Amino acid sequence: MERDFLSHYYTQGIIGTVLLVGPYVILLLVCIVGMLLSFKKITMRNTFMLLGVGLAICSAWFTGNVLDGLVVTLILGTIAGQLLRGVYCKNETCSAEN
């Protein structure tokens, strides 16, 4: 099985790999830290979205061409945006429940 990060390295180089895959890894780490610092933000919704982003990154590590597709990138970006909104939204009006 080929690894997605390795195929990105060969096709785009180190800078392209960091620009394509790096934001997802950084976002995952930032949201984990944000959820651990504020225990109110550890909800079922945020936890499942965090697991979804993490599983997408892990599947990109073990299989090839996962992050190359536009549909996968759009879905992962939408889920990551909702995760950031759930973890770092401070006021009541920007929550998804309203």
Order of alpha helices (4+ residues) and beta strands (2+ residues): alpha-alpha-alpha
